[in-house]
Amino acid sequence: MPSTADRLTTLIVDNFDLDEQPNFDASFSDLDISSVDAIAFFKLVNSEFGLGLEANDCEQFETLNDLLRFIDSQAG
């Protein structure tokens, strides 16, 4: 089974026009993802990982690593 990081990478690569693999240490603003796209991304994350994140919950994640750690903490 793919890791959480692999699954997040797939979501990003499939939904955003990035020239390279995402940097999990970069802030979301550094990834050049608009706020509208970020909300759409978090909806995809909710669907992929069975989460119930609301739009305002997204503000707690400054980097993909923050999101990754959160998702992993919710597993099990």
Backbone as XML, in Angstrom:
<?xml version="1.0"?>
<chain id="A" units="angstrom">
  <residue number="1" name="MET">
    <atom name="N" x="0.835" y="-1.181" z="0.000"/>
    <atom name="CA" x="0.000" y="0.000" z="0.000"/>
    <atom name="C" x="0.886" y="1.253" z="0.000"/>
  </residue>
  <residue number="2" name="PRO">
    <atom name="N" x="0.535" y="2.242" z="-0.830"/>
    <atom name="CA" x="1.354" y="3.462" z="-0.886"/>
    <atom name="C" x="1.332" y="4.218" z="0.446"/>
  </residue>
  <residue number="3" name="SER">
    <atom name="N" x="2.420" y="4.907" z="0.732"/>
    <atom name="CA" x="2.511" y="5.698" z="1.955"/>
    <atom name="C" x="1.610" y="6.933" z="1.835"/>
  </residue>
  <residue number="4" name="THR">
    <atom name="N" x="1.381" y="7.565" z="2.972"/>
    <atom name="CA" x="0.608" y="8.806" z="2.971"/>
    <atom name="C" x="1.278" y="9.842" z="2.080"/>
  </residue>
  <residue number="5" name="ALA">
    <atom name="N" x="2.589" y="9.961" z="2.151"/>
    <atom name="CA" x="3.321" y="10.923" z="1.317"/>
    <atom name="C" x="3.129" y="10.609" z="-0.164"/>
  </residue>
  <residue number="6" name="ASP">
    <atom name="N" x="3.166" y="9.334" z="-0.526"/>
    <atom name="CA" x="2.962" y="8.948" z="-1.930"/>
    <atom name="C" x="1.550" y="9.311" z="-2.387"/>
  </residue>
  <residue number="7" name="ARG">
    <atom name="N" x="0.577" y="9.075" z="-1.530"/>
    <atom name="CA" x="-0.811" y="9.377" z="-1.876"/>
    <atom name="C" x="-1.018" y="10.889" z="-2.014"/>
  </residue>
  <residue number="8" name="LEU">
    <atom name="N" x="-0.424" y="11.670" z="-1.112"/>
    <atom name="CA" x="-0.521" y="13.127" z="-1.221"/>
    <atom name="C" x="0.165" y="13.622" z="-2.489"/>
  </residue>
  <residue number="9" name="THR">
    <atom name="N" x="1.327" y="13.070" z="-2.785"/>
    <atom name="CA" x="2.055" y="13.458" z="-3.992"/>
    <atom name="C" x="1.208" y="13.188" z="-5.226"/>
  </residue>
  <residue number="10" name="THR">
    <atom name="N" x="0.567" y="12.042" z="-5.277"/>
    <atom name="CA" x="-0.289" y="11.711" z="-6.413"/>
    <atom name="C" x="-1.428" y="12.716" z="-6.547"/>
  </residue>
  <residue number="11" name="LEU">
    <atom name="N" x="-2.064" y="13.070" z="-5.436"/>
    <atom name="CA" x="-3.140" y="14.066" z="-5.477"/>
    <atom name="C" x="-2.633" y="15.393" z="-6.033"/>
  </residue>
  <residue number="12" name="ILE">
    <atom name="N" x="-1.458" y="15.798" z="-5.599"/>
    <atom name="CA" x="-0.902" y="17.073" z="-6.036"/>
    <atom name="C" x="-0.536" y="17.027" z="-7.513"/>
  </residue>
  <residue number="13" name="VAL">
    <atom name="N" x="0.187" y="16.002" z="-7.912"/>
    <atom name="CA" x="0.633" y="15.885" z="-9.303"/>
    <atom name="C" x="-0.561" y="15.772" z="-10.250"/>
  </residue>
  <residue number="14" name="ASP">
    <atom name="N" x="-1.595" y="15.056" z="-9.833"/>
    <atom name="CA" x="-2.769" y="14.865" z="-10.683"/>
    <atom name="C" x="-3.647" y="16.113" z="-10.786"/>
  </residue>
  <residue number="15" name="ASN">
    <atom name="N" x="-3.521" y="17.036" z="-9.829"/>
    <atom name="CA" x="-4.451" y="18.159" z="-9.788"/>
    <atom name="C" x="-3.828" y="19.538" z="-9.938"/>
  </residue>
  <residue number="16" name="PHE">
    <atom name="N" x="-2.511" y="19.625" z="-9.917"/>
    <atom name="CA" x="-1.845" y="20.921" z="-10.040"/>
    <atom name="C" x="-0.753" y="20.834" z="-11.088"/>
  </residue>
  <residue number="17" name="ASP">
    <atom name="N" x="-0.559" y="21.936" z="-11.769"/>
    <atom name="CA" x="0.437" y="22.007" z="-12.825"/>
    <atom name="C" x="1.786" y="22.415" z="-12.227"/>
  </residue>
  <residue number="18" name="LEU">
    <atom name="N" x="2.461" y="21.443" z="-11.618"/>
    <atom name="CA" x="3.773" y="21.702" z="-11.026"/>
    <atom name="C" x="4.851" y="21.125" z="-11.933"/>
  </residue>
  <residue number="19" name="ASP">
    <atom name="N" x="5.976" y="21.809" z="-11.998"/>
    <atom name="CA" x="7.074" y="21.365" z="-12.854"/>
    <atom name="C" x="7.900" y="20.256" z="-12.231"/>
  </residue>
  <residue number="20" name="GLU">
    <atom name="N" x="7.731" y="20.035" z="-10.930"/>
    <atom name="CA" x="8.529" y="19.029" z="-10.226"/>
    <atom name="C" x="7.699" y="18.425" z="-9.107"/>
  </residue>
  <residue number="21" name="GLN">
    <atom name="N" x="8.253" y="17.438" z="-8.463"/>
    <atom name="CA" x="7.587" y="16.829" z="-7.319"/>
    <atom name="C" x="7.456" y="17.874" z="-6.211"/>
  </residue>
  <residue number="22" name="PRO">
    <atom name="N" x="6.360" y="17.834" z="-5.456"/>
    <atom name="CA" x="6.174" y="18.849" z="-4.417"/>
    <atom name="C" x="7.204" y="18.733" z="-3.299"/>
  </residue>
  <residue number="23" name="ASN">
    <atom name="N" x="7.588" y="19.884" z="-2.780"/>
    <atom name="CA" x="8.500" y="19.964" z="-1.648"/>
    <atom name="C" x="7.646" y="19.960" z="-0.382"/>
  </residue>
  <residue number="24" name="PHE">
    <atom name="N" x="7.726" y="18.911" z="0.408"/>
    <atom name="CA" x="6.887" y="18.768" z="1.591"/>
    <atom name="C" x="7.271" y="19.737" z="2.708"/>
  </residue>
  <residue number="25" name="ASP">
    <atom name="N" x="8.430" y="20.395" z="2.589"/>
    <atom name="CA" x="8.852" y="21.376" z="3.582"/>
    <atom name="C" x="8.480" y="22.803" z="3.187"/>
  </residue>
  <residue number="26" name="ALA">
    <atom name="N" x="8.031" y="22.997" z="1.975"/>
    <atom name="CA" x="7.663" y="24.335" z="1.511"/>
    <atom name="C" x="6.289" y="24.710" z="2.053"/>
  </residue>
  <residue number="27" name="SER">
    <atom name="N" x="6.095" y="26.003" z="2.248"/>
    <atom name="CA" x="4.773" y="26.464" z="2.676"/>
    <atom name="C" x="3.815" y="26.341" z="1.491"/>
  </residue>
  <residue number="28" name="PHE">
    <atom name="N" x="2.529" y="26.297" z="1.798"/>
    <atom name="CA" x="1.547" y="26.204" z="0.719"/>
    <atom name="C" x="1.650" y="27.406" z="-0.213"/>
  </residue>
  <residue number="29" name="SER">
    <atom name="N" x="1.940" y="28.584" z="0.325"/>
    <atom name="CA" x="2.070" y="29.765" z="-0.527"/>
    <atom name="C" x="3.263" y="29.626" z="-1.476"/>
  </residue>
  <residue number="30" name="ASP">
    <atom name="N" x="4.314" y="28.945" z="-1.053"/>
    <atom name="CA" x="5.483" y="28.728" z="-1.909"/>
    <atom name="C" x="5.190" y="27.760" z="-3.052"/>
  </residue>
  <residue number="31" name="LEU">
    <atom name="N" x="4.131" y="26.986" z="-2.919"/>
    <atom name="CA" x="3.767" y="26.027" z="-3.969"/>
    <atom name="C" x="2.955" y="26.691" z="-5.084"/>
  </residue>
  <residue number="32" name="ASP">
    <atom name="N" x="2.689" y="27.992" z="-4.943"/>
    <atom name="CA" x="1.902" y="28.742" z="-5.935"/>
    <atom name="C" x="0.528" y="28.130" z="-6.172"/>
  </residue>
  <residue number="33" name="ILE">
    <atom name="N" x="-0.123" y="27.742" z="-5.088"/>
    <atom name="CA" x="-1.473" y="27.205" z="-5.149"/>
    <atom name="C" x="-2.400" y="28.282" z="-4.606"/>
  </residue>
  <residue number="34" name="SER">
    <atom name="N" x="-3.383" y="28.693" z="-5.409"/>
    <atom name="CA" x="-4.313" y="29.732" z="-4.972"/>
    <atom name="C" x="-5.162" y="29.226" z="-3.813"/>
  </residue>
  <residue number="35" name="SER">
    <atom name="N" x="-5.798" y="30.138" z="-3.102"/>
    <atom name="CA" x="-6.646" y="29.733" z="-1.977"/>
    <atom name="C" x="-7.823" y="28.886" z="-2.457"/>
  </residue>
  <residue number="36" name="VAL">
    <atom name="N" x="-8.357" y="29.191" z="-3.614"/>
    <atom name="CA" x="-9.459" y="28.400" z="-4.170"/>
    <atom name="C" x="-8.973" y="26.984" z="-4.481"/>
  </residue>
  <residue number="37" name="ASP">
    <atom name="N" x="-7.798" y="26.884" z="-5.090"/>
    <atom name="CA" x="-7.228" y="25.568" z="-5.389"/>
    <atom name="C" x="-6.880" y="24.812" z="-4.108"/>
  </residue>
  <residue number="38" name="ALA">
    <atom name="N" x="-6.434" y="25.535" z="-3.090"/>
    <atom name="CA" x="-6.098" y="24.891" z="-1.819"/>
    <atom name="C" x="-7.346" y="24.278" z="-1.186"/>
  </residue>
  <residue number="39" name="ILE">
    <atom name="N" x="-8.459" y="24.995" z="-1.232"/>
    <atom name="CA" x="-9.705" y="24.458" z="-0.680"/>
    <atom name="C" x="-10.136" y="23.230" z="-1.464"/>
  </residue>
  <residue number="40" name="ALA">
    <atom name="N" x="-10.028" y="23.297" z="-2.776"/>
    <atom name="CA" x="-10.367" y="22.130" z="-3.607"/>
    <atom name="C" x="-9.449" y="20.961" z="-3.271"/>
  </residue>
  <residue number="41" name="PHE">
    <atom name="N" x="-8.165" y="21.258" z="-3.040"/>
    <atom name="CA" x="-7.204" y="20.217" z="-2.684"/>
    <atom name="C" x="-7.594" y="19.557" z="-1.360"/>
  </residue>
  <residue number="42" name="PHE">
    <atom name="N" x="-7.974" y="20.357" z="-0.371"/>
    <atom name="CA" x="-8.349" y="19.791" z="0.915"/>
    <atom name="C" x="-9.619" y="18.950" z="0.815"/>
  </residue>
  <residue number="43" name="LYS">
    <atom name="N" x="-10.501" y="19.276" z="-0.104"/>
    <atom name="CA" x="-11.674" y="18.420" z="-0.349"/>
    <atom name="C" x="-11.218" y="17.064" z="-0.882"/>
  </residue>
  <residue number="44" name="LEU">
    <atom name="N" x="-10.229" y="17.080" z="-1.773"/>
    <atom name="CA" x="-9.672" y="15.828" z="-2.291"/>
    <atom name="C" x="-9.008" y="15.032" z="-1.172"/>
  </residue>
  <residue number="45" name="VAL">
    <atom name="N" x="-8.275" y="15.734" z="-0.298"/>
    <atom name="CA" x="-7.618" y="15.085" z="0.839"/>
    <atom name="C" x="-8.672" y="14.440" z="1.739"/>
  </residue>
  <residue number="46" name="ASN">
    <atom name="N" x="-9.755" y="15.170" z="2.013"/>
    <atom name="CA" x="-10.843" y="14.605" z="2.818"/>
    <atom name="C" x="-11.362" y="13.313" z="2.209"/>
  </residue>
  <residue number="47" name="SER">
    <atom name="N" x="-11.584" y="13.338" z="0.917"/>
    <atom name="CA" x="-12.107" y="12.163" z="0.227"/>
    <atom name="C" x="-11.114" y="11.005" z="0.249"/>
  </residue>
  <residue number="48" name="GLU">
    <atom name="N" x="-9.860" y="11.291" z="-0.056"/>
    <atom name="CA" x="-8.820" y="10.252" z="-0.137"/>
    <atom name="C" x="-8.553" y="9.595" z="1.216"/>
  </residue>
  <residue number="49" name="PHE">
    <atom name="N" x="-8.567" y="10.398" z="2.278"/>
    <atom name="CA" x="-8.153" y="9.886" z="3.581"/>
    <atom name="C" x="-9.303" y="9.757" z="4.583"/>
  </residue>
  <residue number="50" name="GLY">
    <atom name="N" x="-10.533" y="10.005" z="4.137"/>
    <atom name="CA" x="-11.685" y="9.856" z="5.011"/>
    <atom name="C" x="-11.702" y="10.844" z="6.169"/>
  </residue>
  <residue number="51" name="LEU">
    <atom name="N" x="-11.275" y="12.074" z="5.887"/>
    <atom name="CA" x="-11.229" y="13.112" z="6.915"/>
    <atom name="C" x="-12.448" y="14.028" z="6.797"/>
  </residue>
  <residue number="52" name="GLY">
    <atom name="N" x="-12.620" y="14.877" z="7.771"/>
    <atom name="CA" x="-13.715" y="15.835" z="7.763"/>
    <atom name="C" x="-13.226" y="17.259" z="7.947"/>
  </residue>
  <residue number="53" name="LEU">
    <atom name="N" x="-12.119" y="17.597" z="7.299"/>
    <atom name="CA" x="-11.566" y="18.941" z="7.435"/>
    <atom name="C" x="-12.496" y="19.973" z="6.804"/>
  </residue>
  <residue number="54" name="GLU">
    <atom name="N" x="-12.693" y="21.074" z="7.515"/>
    <atom name="CA" x="-13.451" y="22.212" z="7.005"/>
    <atom name="C" x="-12.461" y="23.217" z="6.415"/>
  </residue>
  <residue number="55" name="ALA">
    <atom name="N" x="-12.971" y="24.173" z="5.643"/>
    <atom name="CA" x="-12.097" y="25.155" z="4.993"/>
    <atom name="C" x="-11.215" y="25.883" z="6.006"/>
  </residue>
  <residue number="56" name="ASN">
    <atom name="N" x="-11.775" y="26.278" z="7.144"/>
    <atom name="CA" x="-10.968" y="27.015" z="8.125"/>
    <atom name="C" x="-9.953" y="26.125" z="8.836"/>
  </residue>
  <residue number="57" name="ASP">
    <atom name="N" x="-10.144" y="24.816" z="8.820"/>
    <atom name="CA" x="-9.163" y="23.890" z="9.404"/>
    <atom name="C" x="-7.852" y="23.904" z="8.621"/>
  </residue>
  <residue number="58" name="CYS">
    <atom name="N" x="-7.936" y="24.239" z="7.357"/>
    <atom name="CA" x="-6.770" y="24.187" z="6.478"/>
    <atom name="C" x="-5.688" y="25.175" z="6.905"/>
  </residue>
  <residue number="59" name="GLU">
    <atom name="N" x="-6.093" y="26.230" z="7.607"/>
    <atom name="CA" x="-5.139" y="27.253" z="8.010"/>
    <atom name="C" x="-4.101" y="26.731" z="9.002"/>
  </residue>
  <residue number="60" name="GLN">
    <atom name="N" x="-4.397" y="25.623" z="9.665"/>
    <atom name="CA" x="-3.453" y="25.082" z="10.649"/>
    <atom name="C" x="-2.252" y="24.393" z="10.005"/>
  </residue>
  <residue number="61" name="PHE">
    <atom name="N" x="-2.320" y="24.140" z="8.719"/>
    <atom name="CA" x="-1.247" y="23.435" z="8.023"/>
    <atom name="C" x="-0.428" y="24.423" z="7.209"/>
  </residue>
  <residue number="62" name="GLU">
    <atom name="N" x="0.806" y="24.648" z="7.631"/>
    <atom name="CA" x="1.662" y="25.584" z="6.902"/>
    <atom name="C" x="2.417" y="24.891" z="5.778"/>
  </residue>
  <residue number="63" name="THR">
    <atom name="N" x="2.690" y="23.600" z="5.940"/>
    <atom name="CA" x="3.432" y="22.839" z="4.930"/>
    <atom name="C" x="2.729" y="21.519" z="4.661"/>
  </residue>
  <residue number="64" name="LEU">
    <atom name="N" x="3.143" y="20.864" z="3.596"/>
    <atom name="CA" x="2.620" y="19.519" z="3.326"/>
    <atom name="C" x="3.022" y="18.547" z="4.420"/>
  </residue>
  <residue number="65" name="ASN">
    <atom name="N" x="4.196" y="18.749" z="5.016"/>
    <atom name="CA" x="4.606" y="17.879" z="6.118"/>
    <atom name="C" x="3.667" y="18.014" z="7.314"/>
  </residue>
  <residue number="66" name="ASP">
    <atom name="N" x="3.181" y="19.237" z="7.591"/>
    <atom name="CA" x="2.199" y="19.420" z="8.661"/>
    <atom name="C" x="0.942" y="18.615" z="8.367"/>
  </residue>
  <residue number="67" name="LEU">
    <atom name="N" x="0.492" y="18.694" z="7.126"/>
    <atom name="CA" x="-0.692" y="17.938" z="6.719"/>
    <atom name="C" x="-0.427" y="16.442" z="6.799"/>
  </residue>
  <residue number="68" name="LEU">
    <atom name="N" x="0.729" y="16.021" z="6.340"/>
    <atom name="CA" x="1.118" y="14.603" z="6.376"/>
    <atom name="C" x="1.087" y="14.066" z="7.802"/>
  </residue>
  <residue number="69" name="ARG">
    <atom name="N" x="1.679" y="14.796" z="8.729"/>
    <atom name="CA" x="1.692" y="14.369" z="10.132"/>
    <atom name="C" x="0.271" y="14.288" z="10.697"/>
  </residue>
  <residue number="70" name="PHE">
    <atom name="N" x="-0.571" y="15.250" z="10.323"/>
    <atom name="CA" x="-1.952" y="15.234" z="10.791"/>
    <atom name="C" x="-2.679" y="13.994" z="10.277"/>
  </residue>
  <residue number="71" name="ILE">
    <atom name="N" x="-2.551" y="13.733" z="8.983"/>
    <atom name="CA" x="-3.222" y="12.571" z="8.394"/>
    <atom name="C" x="-2.756" y="11.294" z="9.079"/>
  </residue>
  <residue number="72" name="ASP">
    <atom name="N" x="-1.450" y="11.152" z="9.261"/>
    <atom name="CA" x="-0.921" y="9.957" z="9.908"/>
    <atom name="C" x="-1.401" y="9.840" z="11.353"/>
  </residue>
  <residue number="73" name="SER">
    <atom name="N" x="-1.610" y="10.964" z="12.029"/>
    <atom name="CA" x="-2.086" y="10.920" z="13.416"/>
    <atom name="C" x="-3.554" y="10.490" z="13.498"/>
  </residue>
  <residue number="74" name="GLN">
    <atom name="N" x="-4.271" y="10.655" z="12.400"/>
    <atom name="CA" x="-5.700" y="10.299" z="12.365"/>
    <atom name="C" x="-5.921" y="8.832" z="11.983"/>
  </residue>
  <residue number="75" name="ALA">
    <atom name="N" x="-4.909" y="8.195" z="11.444"/>
    <atom name="CA" x="-5.023" y="6.791" z="10.996"/>
    <atom name="C" x="-5.148" y="5.876" z="12.194"/>
  </residue>
  <residue number="76" name="GLY">
    <atom name="N" x="-5.969" y="4.890" z="12.013"/>
    <atom name="CA" x="-6.091" y="3.863" z="13.049"/>
    <atom name="C" x="-7.058" y="4.222" z="14.039"/>
  </residue>
</chain>
